[in-house]
């Protein structure tokens, strides 16, 4: 089966790339933070948050293609190491999200912790065996399952919530709109922090195993739109109430989303630090996570989102400066 998927990817990689981009970008926060935003702040702030989320991969694909210096700055040792450390933080966000989402269920947070450990062990093992293709194929497969499972959970939650739906406000208050705008701008540069996305560009340029070359900008646009379609589940679930059985089902849905993202970050740490150090740091990240858990999911997410915005904007500033400098040199000669 794996061999058949590999051949399909090599012949028609676009769909696999699109699905893998959406899967890697999603993260556990796409459902948990989305529902919280809609219920606590209203529909308009949610739409602002969702727009920033959807545009992130699209902006990345278009801008990195238009400004090649961005890839050159990313390839520097210092930048790769900084991005690698941010990837470890994002890994903790998703592991903590899985633990948190199981806390109110009969299975308890300890099941979520055990599931997180199982995710990491599985993907580190695959990383040792497979490389780039492995990550694309697992992202494609898990994201297909996300759509199917998301539809089931959403339909069941709507049926169970009939007559007891959560009433969402519009959220036109200044504080709510300010929060929506803040999260929009925190999310917009987020995709630039994902080393796996730069690897897709490089892989498409080189195609060392004979994979068909494609229009890479298009797959990032479509990947962003596929992710935007998934956010429909988030918005609909924000209107619903959950009994214990549905709460457990939702927890498994969130875990499925997290699974696809954890895969991407395990691979991204490998990209940033190389094979031996990358594998070692993935193992260390899992061990250190125990010390990070007390920060809570939202605490880790906020710290990571703020740090990545500063790093990404600095990287883009350097890339644009180098681009303008080279153009001036060409004009002067």
Number of C-alpha atoms within 10 A of each C-alpha: 5 9 8 8 15 16 12 15 20 17 13 14 20 21 15 23 24 25 26 31 32 27 31 28 26 23 26 28 20 20 23 18 17 23 23 15 26 27 19 16 22 22 21 19 29 30 18 20 26 25 16 24 28 27 24 24 31 21 21 24 24 15 15 19 15 11 15 13 19 22 20 11 17 23 15 11 12 12 16 20 17 15 24 25 17 22 25 21 23 25 26 26 28 26 29 28 28 30 23 22 23 25 18 13 20 12 12 15 18 13 16 24 21 13 18 24 14 11 18 21 15 12 23 20 11 17 20 12 9 12 14 14 17 18 24 26 21 21 28 25 16 20 29 15 15 21 16 11 17 23 15 13 18 21 14 15 24 18 10 16 17 10 8 11 15 13 12 14 15 15 20 14 13 9 12 20 19 13 16 26 17 15 20 23 16 21 23 21 24 23 24 28 24 23 24 26 24 21 15 17 18 12 16 17 13 11 14 8 9 10 19 14 16 13 10 18 20 15 23 28 21 20 29 27 19 19 25 19 14 21 22 14 19 22 21 15 25 24 18 20 16 16 12 11 11 17 20 20 21 23 23 18 24 25 27 22 29 31 28 29 27 29 27 29 27 27 26 27 29 25 22 25 19 12 16 10 14 21 21 15 19 23 15 12 19 18 12 12 17 12 9 17 19 11 12 15 24 16 13 20 21 12 15 18 18 13 14 24 19 12 18 19 14 11 20 21 13 14 21 15 13 17 15 11 11 12 11 11 9 9 7 7 5
